[in-house]
Amino acid sequence: MQGKQEYPDWFLWLWEKWFVLFLLLGILALVFIGGAVYLDNQFAQVQNQLEYVPPRSYQPPVLENFQADKSDLEKLTRSQSLYVPCYSHIYYHGGAPFLLETTLSIRNIDRNQPVFITTIDYFDTDGKLVKSYLDQPIRLTPFQTIEFLVEEKDSTGGSGANFLVTWNAVEGVNQPLVETVMIGTSGPRAIAFSRMATEISEVEK
């Protein structure tokens, strides 16, 4: 007659405590999953911190870096002047001035050819010249941008201020994108808006 099969004590203990074993395995699985999720989130945060590059404070452009060669200027056949409205302040609450800071942005949107800027003049509400930003032509390479800032504390332009921008290029070049961006804050109030340039004249050379 075959004897009864005997099992080790540890096996019998596990058999009797199967529920405890199952619970322990479940806890270990949850700890493992939670740890994996935590590490993944930490890695993502570190990656975002490494990728984030804070914007620089505004610095006036170094115009020497945009110098145009005389040989290039002689080849230009197209000239256009643009009127760009801007506002050193607007009115609110029955005529109180709300001061604004203005950024003039000039972008060469042509992917192949440079554009040449020959005039950037700033006029006040009465049409009087306040400032000329250029004393010689500058060159913008494809997709390059140049910016000029009129600070909030400079209210000489008034509510009807404007820029006159003249650019030159060879035939077939896309017109640069020229706009002003105004922003102002006062206590809890803030405002921001932009204005696009309007063509005044175009001359074929």
C-alpha positions in Angstrom: 0.0 0.0 0.0 1.4 3.3 -1.1 2.2 5.7 1.9 0.6 9.1 2.2 2.7 11.8 0.5 4.2 14.3 3.0 4.8 18.0 2.2 7.5 20.2 3.7 6.5 22.4 6.6 7.2 25.7 4.6 4.9 24.5 1.9 2.1 23.7 4.3 2.6 27.1 6.0 2.3 28.9 2.6 -0.8 26.8 1.8 -2.4 27.8 5.0 -1.4 31.5 4.7 -2.2 31.9 1.0 -4.2 35.0 1.6 -1.4 36.7 3.4 1.0 35.7 0.6 -1.4 37.1 -2.0 -1.7 40.3 -0.1 2.0 40.7 0.2 2.5 40.2 -3.5 -0.2 42.8 -4.2 1.5 45.3 -1.9 4.9 44.7 -3.6 3.4 45.1 -7.0 1.8 48.5 -6.0 5.1 49.7 -4.5 6.9 48.7 -7.7 4.3 50.5 -9.9 4.3 53.6 -7.7 8.1 53.8 -7.7 8.2 53.5 -11.4 5.6 56.3 -11.9 7.5 58.5 -9.4 10.8 58.0 -11.1 9.2 58.7 -14.5 7.7 62.0 -13.2 11.0 63.0 -11.7 12.8 62.2 -14.9 10.3 64.3 -16.9 10.7 67.2 -14.5 14.5 67.1 -14.8 14.2 66.9 -18.6 11.9 69.9 -18.7 14.3 71.9 -16.5 17.2 71.1 -18.8 15.3 72.0 -22.0 13.8 75.3 -20.6 15.8 78.3 -21.6 14.5 81.5 -20.0 14.1 84.5 -22.4 16.8 87.2 -22.2 16.0 90.7 -21.2 15.9 93.2 -24.1 19.2 94.5 -25.3 19.4 97.1 -28.1 20.6 95.5 -31.3 24.3 95.9 -32.2 23.9 97.5 -35.6 27.4 96.6 -36.6 26.3 93.0 -36.7 23.8 93.9 -39.4 26.0 95.9 -41.7 25.3 95.8 -45.4 27.9 95.7 -48.1 27.9 98.5 -50.7 28.1 95.9 -53.4 24.9 94.3 -52.2 23.1 97.7 -52.1 23.9 98.4 -55.7 22.0 95.4 -56.9 18.7 96.3 -55.2 15.8 97.1 -57.5 12.9 97.4 -55.2 12.2 100.0 -52.5 9.1 100.3 -50.2 8.1 102.6 -47.3 5.9 101.3 -44.5 3.8 103.2 -42.0 3.7 101.5 -38.6 1.3 102.9 -36.0 2.2 102.7 -32.3 1.1 104.2 -29.0 3.2 105.5 -26.2 -0.1 105.7 -24.3 -3.9 105.3 -24.8 -6.7 107.0 -22.9 -9.1 105.5 -20.3 -11.3 106.7 -17.4 -12.4 109.9 -19.1 -9.0 110.8 -20.7 -6.4 109.6 -18.2 -3.3 108.3 -20.0 -2.4 104.6 -19.7 1.3 104.3 -20.5 2.5 101.6 -22.9 5.8 100.0 -23.9 6.3 99.4 -27.6 8.4 96.9 -29.5 9.0 97.5 -33.2 9.6 94.1 -34.8 11.0 93.8 -38.4 11.1 90.2 -39.7 12.6 89.0 -43.0 10.1 86.3 -44.0 11.9 85.4 -47.3 13.6 82.1 -47.1 16.2 82.7 -49.7 17.1 86.4 -50.0 18.1 89.2 -47.6 16.3 92.4 -47.1 17.9 95.8 -46.4 16.5 98.4 -44.1 17.5 101.9 -44.9 15.2 104.0 -42.7 13.7 103.5 -39.2 12.3 106.9 -38.1 10.0 107.5 -35.0 7.5 110.3 -35.2 5.2 111.8 -32.5 1.5 112.5 -32.7 2.1 115.8 -34.5 4.2 114.2 -37.2 7.5 115.6 -35.8 10.6 113.4 -36.0 11.5 112.1 -32.5 14.4 109.7 -33.3 16.2 108.1 -36.3 17.4 104.6 -35.4 19.7 104.1 -38.4 22.5 106.1 -39.9 23.4 103.5 -42.5 21.5 100.6 -44.1 21.3 97.3 -42.3 20.9 93.8 -43.7 18.5 91.1 -42.5 19.3 87.5 -43.6 16.5 85.1 -44.4 14.2 84.6 -41.4 16.2 87.1 -39.3 14.4 89.6 -37.0 15.5 92.9 -35.5 13.6 94.7 -32.7 13.6 98.2 -31.3 12.1 99.2 -28.0 10.3 102.4 -26.9 10.2 102.2 -23.2 7.0 102.9 -21.2 8.7 105.9 -19.5 9.2 107.5 -22.9 5.9 109.2 -23.6 7.2 111.7 -26.3 5.5 109.8 -29.1 2.0 110.2 -27.7 -1.2 108.3 -28.6 -0.6 108.9 -32.4 3.0 107.9 -32.6 4.3 106.0 -35.6 7.4 104.5 -37.3 8.4 105.0 -40.9 10.3 101.9 -42.1 11.9 101.8 -45.6 13.3 98.5 -46.9 15.0 97.5 -50.1 15.6 94.2 -51.9 16.0 92.6 -55.3 12.9 91.7 -57.3 10.7 88.9 -56.2 11.6 89.1 -52.5 8.8 88.8 -50.0 7.8 92.0 -48.1 9.2 91.8 -44.6 6.7 91.5 -41.7 6.7 94.7 -39.8 4.6 95.2 -36.7 4.5 97.0 -33.3 3.5 95.3 -30.1 2.3 97.4 -27.2 2.0 96.3 -23.6 1.1 98.2 -20.4 0.4 97.3 -16.8 -1.1 99.4 -14.0 -1.9 97.7 -10.7 -4.2 94.7 -11.5 -4.9 96.0 -15.0 -2.9 94.9 -18.1 -3.3 95.4 -21.8 -1.4 94.1 -24.9 -2.1 94.5 -28.6 -0.3 94.8 -31.9 -0.5 96.8 -35.1 0.7 95.8 -38.6 2.5 98.0 -41.0 0.7 99.7 -43.9 2.4 100.3 -47.3 2.9 104.0 -48.1 4.7 103.7 -51.4 6.7 101.4 -53.5 9.3 102.4 -56.1 10.9 100.2 -58.7 14.5 101.3 -59.2 
